[in-house]
Amino acid sequence: MHEVNPYESPSSIDLDSNDERYRPQIIALSGRIGRLRYVGYAMAYYLLFVTTAGVLVGLATSLRAQDMSDLFSGGVLIVGVLIYLFGFIVYLFLVRRRLNDLNRSGWFALFFLVPLINVFLGFYLLLWPGTNGRNNYGPAPMKNSSGVIIGATFGMIAFVGVIGAVAIPAYQAYIERATAVQTDD
């Protein structure tokens, strides 16, 4: 029979073995999100804010072209720009949450306002894995749902598509100019 020693020191609780996780929300100001959620949420925000701002700016341009009230079209343009700025601020909060997953302060999100540094910060957010388990900013997020995976995949495909839509015609124009210069010689 095993006797319990009343003078033995108590055993400690291993806090790191606790697999505490939380479910991130798309609209939140704090917490952590992983790389895939970052891409998926960024795509959702992008579609929401840029589409809304684009429609309003297009409406303002159309009204101005039809000699409608300059005050009304200017007001619509200002509302579109304000929506775009609001979207940028929301995106900075998204970056803050991703930085928290990397155990970095959200203040690093302000580096997105600095040219060239913002490119490196963007690659860092996309490529660097978050910390395992709990960090200074809370528990690790839950595994990604199928909606997050589909959204992130759509975001990556859309990004590559936009780059291709810009790069291929530009390259074709370059080839045409180079061919024209060579035939002129």
N, C-alpha and C positions, 0 to 999 in steps of 0.2 A: 504494500500500500504506500502511496506517495503522500508524504506530509507536506503541508504548505508552511513555509517559514514566514512567520509574521514580520520578521526583521529584514526580509529581502526587499531590495529596491523595486519599485514598480516598473513594469515593462513599458517601454515607450510606444507610442502610436506612430506608425510610418505614414506620414502625410503624403509622401510622394506616390505610394502605391494606390492611393484613392483615385479611381478613374472617374472623377467628377467631370461632367461635361454639361454644356448648356446649348440650347437651340438658338442660334442667331436669328434675329429678325431683320428683314430688309430695311425697315425704317427704325433705326436706333442711333443714339448718339454715343454709346459706349459699348464696350465688349470687344470681342476678337472675331475676325473672319479669316479664313484661309485663302489661298491663291485662287482656287476655282470659284468660290463665292465672290471674291473680289471682282473677278472678270464677269461673272453672271450678274451681280448687282450693278456693276458699272454699266453693263449693256442695257439693263432695264432702266436705269436712270437716264442714260443717254437717249434711249428711244422716247422716253416720256418728255424730258425737258427740251431736247433739241427739236423734236418734231413739233411740239407746241410752239416754241419760239419761232421756228421756221415758218409755220403756218401764219403766225401773226405778222412776221416781217414780210412775208409774201403778200398778205392782205394789205398791209400798209403800202407796199410798193405798187400794188394794183390800184389802190384808191388814189394814190398820187398820180399815177399815169393817166387815170381817167379824169383828172382835174376835180376830184372830189375835195372835200374840205381838207386843207392842209393841216388844220388843227386836229381833225379826227385821225388822219393817217399818221401824223406825228405822234399822237397819243398811243395808237396801236403799236407803232414802232418802239416807243419807250416801254410799253408793257412787255413786248417781246424781249427786249434787252434785259429788263428786270427779271423776267422768267429765266433767261439764260444765266444771269448772274446768280440767281437763287440756286439753279442747278449746279453751278460751279461750287458754291458753298456746301451744298449737300454732298458733292463729290469729295470735297476736302474732308468731310466727316467720314466718308467711306475710306479714304486714305488713312485717316487717323485710326480707324478700327483695324485696318490691315497692319499698320505700324505697331499697334498694340499686340497683334499676334506675333510680331517679330521681337517683342519685348523692348520696343522703342517708344519714346514719347510721341504723342500726337503733334507736338510742335514741329516735328520734322516735316509735316505736311506742307508747311510754309515754303519749303524748298521747291515746291512745284511752281512757285512764282519766279524762281531764278532760272534764266535761260541756261541751257546745257546741263546744269545740275539736275533739272527736272527729268531729263532723259535718263540719266543714270539712276535716279530715284525710281522712275517707272520700271526700269529693268529689275531693280532690286526688289520691288514689290511683286513683280510677276514671277521671278525666278527663285528667290530665296525661300526656303521652307520656314514655316513658323516654328515656334518653340513647342516641344512636346510637353504635354501635361499643363499644369497650372504655372502661370508666370505672374509677374507683378501686376498684370491687368486683368486677371481672372482665370477661370478654368478654360480648357481647350474647347473649341466648338465641336458639335456633333459631326458625324460623318455626313457627307453631302447627299442630298436627296436627288432623285432623278430629275426634278425640275431645275435644280442648280446645275447639274451636269449638262442638261440640254441647253440651258441659257448660256452657259459658258462656252459650249461648243458652237452655238450660233454666233456668239460674240467673236470668237476667234475666226470663224469662217467669214463673217462680215468684214472683219478687219483685213484679212488677206484679200478678200474681194475688192475692197476699196483701194488697197495698195495696187492690186493688179489693174483695176480700172483706170488708175492714174498713170501707172508706170508703163503699161503696154502701149497706149497711144503716144506717150512722150518718147518712148524708144523708137516707135515707127516713124515719128516725125524726125527724129535724129538721123535715122537711116536714110530717109528721103533727102534731107539736107546734105548729108555726107555724100550720097550718090550724085546729087546735083553739082556739088563742088568738084567732085572727081571728073565728071563728064565735061565740065566747063574748062578744065585744064587741058 
